Amino acid sequence: MEKIFNNTQVAFSLKSDTELDRAYFLFKMIANQPLVRIGTAVTNFALKANLPVESLIRATVFDHFCGGVNEEDCLSVVDKMYTKGVSSVLDYSVEGKEEEDQFDAALQMTLKTIEFAKERKAIPFAVFKPTGLGRIDLYEKMGDKETLTPDEQAEWNRVVARFDLVCSEAHKKDVALLIDAEESWMQDAADDLVTEMMRKYNKEKAIVYNTLQMYRWDRLDYLKKLHEQAVAEGFYIGMKIVRGAYMEKENARAIEKGYPSPICESKVASDINYDSAVLYMVEHLDKMAIFAGTHNELSTYNLMSLMQERGIKANDERISFGQLYGMSDNISYNLAENGYNVAKYLPFGPVKDVMPYLIRRAEENTSVAGQTSRELEMIKAERKRRKGK
């Protein structure tokens, strides 16, 4: 397998010198854990105190990791990336809402992004978070099989109706729909609901995609059981495969509540788990579609090799690669340059409302060994290449 991810000229072809300098500055900051903690606390305080910091945030971290403040705002970024063959997934990244009117607003925004995707080849997927459409505590109660009060049952029925409306619209408009995974203690209820949507709307092909966080040691078994169910009941599986995004929170809760952690015992075990899930899906591609969400170069090469060995075309519509906007451009743009389906998750939303997402992203980067240093290494190499012209 030819090593393609060191080509920084392709990776940063859309970045001006100024944007490259900003990226270098941001990742240098993120590499410093104490600085991230201090910056997070100061940013939260400034936003809560209504200090005029939004324009500063917008000009730095927001514009690097987000597409814009609304869906229209994202279109220039979408169009620009698509000139290099990199697609977009518009991700309304407003987190932590708890009210019915907020869930209804997220529902309407998701429906709007499905309409956007239908009209634009550059946006092949829509996406939403389960907790964007309902309370996390309610998912947890459903997953634990607790008896709901009449009010809670009515509330859950509204969550189900929101899911069904989104999946129905995606099916009607032939837009693939990614449903993100979240904390393990709410995921059982979300999984059951997404499986019901697959059963209903994935009869001809994968439209509805669930997400497997492979840093969880139980997810490969879950995938195999779901596959048995899909074969028996005649529906297709769409699955986004990621490593995961809530590791520290998961481990802390397991210690606090005295149960075994759902997280694999090591990074190596998570990597093996991830690659095993990808292999299983490639082996059963007749019933499955894969969205491989990863910033890991080895796992990406692994899937590319599997495709080559089995004679699967780079642009086979059942396999897509995905990375987050503002990260791993060396993977995204070089994949696209070589004909693979690749999409960037493009978060958007009001600056203040998207800050929890951005803070989580910064904290994750400091905790993922090697991720930030790899970003810096690539940026340095490209700056050096440009200066040597």
N, C-alpha and C positions, 0 to 999 in steps of 0.2 A: 504493500500500500504506500503510494507516494505521499510524503509528508508535505501538506499544503498550507498548514496554519501559521508558518513563519513568514509568509509573504505580507509584509506590512504595507507595501504600496497598494495592494488590493484592499487590505483591511481598512485603511484610513483614507481611501480615495475621496470620500465625501467630506472629510474634515479639513478646514482651513488651518493654517499655522496657529491662529489664535485659539481655535477650538481644541486643537491638539494640546496647546499649552494649558488650557483650562482643565482638560482631562487629566493631564499630568499633575497639576496642583491638587485636584480633587482626590485622586487616588493616593497621593502622598499624605494627604490629611487622613483619609480613611485607614491607611496603614498604621496610624498611631492610635491605639486603643484608648488611652486616657483622653486624647483629644476628641475622639468620637463621643465619649461619655460626657465630657464637658460641653461640647458643641450641642449635643442632644438636649441637655438640661437648659442651656442658655436659649436655644431656639424655642423650646416648649414654653419657657417663661416669657419670652418676647412676644410670642403669638397670643398667649393667654392675656398678657397685659396690653394687647392691641398696639404694640410698638410698631413703627413703620419699617418692618424688616422684609415684607413680602417681595419688594422689588429686588432686594439683594439676594434672597433665596431663589427668586425666579431667574436671575442672571447667572447663577452658579449651579448649585446642585439640582434644582428643578429642571432647568433646560437641558442638563446633561442626561438625566434619567427619565424625563417625562416628555410626552409629545405636545402638551398644551393644556390650557385650562378647560377646554371643551372639545367636542368631537370635530367641529369645523377647524379649530385651531391646529389640530393634528394633521390636516390634509397636506400641508406643504412638506411636513416630515415624511408622511406616507409616500407621496409622489417622488420625493427626492431619493428615498431608499429604493424604491421600485425601479429607478433608472439603472440600478445595479443588480436587479433581480431579487432583492430582499423584500419580502412581503411584510405586512403588519397585522397585529392583533390588537385592536383598540380595547384597552383594559381600564374600565372606570374604577379607579383605585381609591375610592372613598371608603374607609374602614371604620369599624366600631360603632355603627349606628344601631339604634335599639327601638325606634318608633315605627308604627305602621305607615305613617305618611312618608317616612324615609325609605322604607322598603318598597313602597309603591313608586317613589321617585327613581329608585335604582332599577326597578322593573321597566319603567318607561325608557330609561337611558339604555338598558340592555336591548330592548326592542328597536330603539333607534340605531344602535350599532349593527344589529342584524340587517336592517334596511340599508345602512351604509355599505355593509359587506356584499349585499346582493348587487349593488350598483357598481362595485369596484373590484376588478380582478386583483388589485394590489392588497385587498383585505379578504383573505380566504377563510378566516375563522372569526367567530364572535366568542365572547367569554363572559362568565360571571362567577362570583363567589356565592356559595350557599348562604353564608351569613349576610350577604347583601339583600337577601329576600326573606330573612326570618331570624329570630333571636337565637343565639348560640345555646342559651339555657334550654330552650324548647327542643332543639335538636338533641341535646344531651339527654333530656328526659325521655324523648322518643326512643333513642338508642338503648337506654337502660330499661326499656319496656315498662316504665312507670305509668300508672293510671293518670290520665290528664283530667283536669277539671273541665266542665262544659265550656268555659271561656277559652281555656287552652286548646281544647279540641277544635273550637271554631277558628282559633288563631292558626293552628296547624293546617286546617283545611285551606286557609288563605295562602299559606306557604306552598302547599301542593298545587293550588290553582295557579300561583305565579310561575312555578316550575313548568307546569304543563303548557301555559300560554307561551312562554319563551321557547320551549322545545317544539311546540306546534308551529310557531312562526318560522323557526329555523328549518324545520322539515318542509314547510310550504314553500319557502324561498330557496331551498337547497343550499343552505349555508351551514357548514360544519360548526358545531358549538362545543367549546371547551368549558367544562365545569371544574373549577379548582378544588383541590383538597385543602382541608384546614386541620385544626387540632384533633387528635385521635379520639378525644372524649365526645366529640360531636359527629365524628365521621361515619359511624355505623348507620345512623338515620339518613345522612346524606347519601351514602352508598345505596341503601335500599331504594331511596327515591330516584336516584339516577338510573339504577337498574330497571326500575319500572318505566322510566322514560325511554331507555334503550329498547325494552321489550315492545314499546308502543311505536316508536319512531325510527328504529333501525332495522326495519324488515327487509329493505332492499340493499342498504349499505350503511356504513357508520356515519350518522349525522351527529348524534349525541356522544360526547366523549367524557368519561370520568377521568380522575387523576389518581395515580398511584404514587405515594411518597415512599421510595424504596429504601430510605433509612429506617423504615419500619420492617422488622424481621418477619412479620406475618403477611406481607402483601403479595408475595409470590404465590403462596397457597391460595390466597383470596382470588388472584387472577385465574388460577387453574380451575377453581370451583366455578367461577363465573363463566369460563369457557365451556365447561360441561353443561351448564344451564343454557348458554346461548345455542349450543348444538342441539340440545333436547327441545328447546322451545322455538328455534328458528329465528334468531335475531343476530345482528352483527355487533361486535364490540369495538368501540372507539376508546382509546386510552392514551392519555398524556402520561408519560413516564418521567418522573423527576426524582431527585434525591430527597429533597424536603426542605422545609423552611421554618420549622418551629422546634428545633432540637433542644435548645437550652430550656425553653418553656416546658417541653415534654418531660425532660429529665428531672427538672425541679418539682413538677407536680407529682411525678411518680414517687420521689423521695418523701415529699410532704404527706401524701396520702397512703404511703406504704404498699404500693403495688409494683410489680416488675416493670421496668421501663419498656415501652414499645419500640425503643430505638436500638438498632444494631449495636453490638458491643464495641465496634471499631469502624474507622473510616474504610478500612480494607473490606470488612464484611458488607458495608453499605455499597461499595463499588461492585463487589461480586454479585450482590442482590440485584443491583440495577442492570448489570450486563446480562444476568440470567433471565430477567423479565423481558428484556429486548430480544434475546435469543428465542425465548418461548413464543413471543408474538410473531417474529419473523417466520418461525417454523409453522405457524398457524395463520398465515396472512390471508388465507382463503376466507377466514371469518373475522379478521381483525384489521384495524387501521391504527397506526402508531404516530403519536406526536412526541418525538424524543426531545424533551426539554432538558438541556444540559449545557454547562460551561466547561465540561471535562473533555479535554482533547482526546484522551485515550478511548473513552466511551464512544465518542463521535467516530473516530477511526474504526472502532470495533463494528459499529453498525454499517458503516460504509463498506467494510470488508465482507460482512455477511451478505450485503446486497450484491456485491461483485461475485462472490462465490456461487450465489444462487441465480445469477443472471437477471436480477431485478434492476430495472432501469433506474437511473439517478432521479428521474422526475416521476416515478411511479406515484400515483395520487394517494396511495395508501400509506405512504411514509413521508413524514415531514420532520424537519429539525427546528428547534426553537431556542432562542436566547432572549435575555432581557435587553431592552434598549439601553444603550450607554455602557454595555459590557460585552466582552468577548467578540468584538468586531472582527478579530482575526479568524474566528470560527465562522461567523455568519456570512461575511462577504466572500470568503474563499470557498465556502460551500456553494453559494449562489454562482460564483464564477465558474464552478465545475458542474453546474447543471442540476444541483439538488434543490428540492423544495425546502425553503428556509423562511421562517417568519420571526420577527422581533415582537415581543410583548411591548406594547406602547402605552404605558400608563398615562391617564389624563384625569383632570378634575381641578377644582379650585385649589390654589396653592395651600391654603390653610388646612383644607380637608384631606389633602394628599400627604401632608407631613408625616402622619403615622406610618404610611407605607415607606416613605423615603428614609425615615429613621430606622425602620426594620431592615431595610436594604443595606444601610451603612453598617449596622450592627452585625448583619450576616456576613458582610465582606470581611470584617475584622476577625470573625470566628472561623472562616473557611481558610484553612491553611493553603497558602500558595496562590489563592485567587488574585488578591490585590497585587502581589509581587509580579505575577504573570502579566497583569494589565500594564504595570509600570515598565516592565521589560520590553513589551511590545511598543509602547509609546516612545520609550527612549530610542529603540532601534529605528523607528520611523523618523524621529526628529534628526537623528544622526544621518540617515539616508538622505533627507531633504537638504541638510546643510552641506553634504558632500557632493551635491549635484554640480 
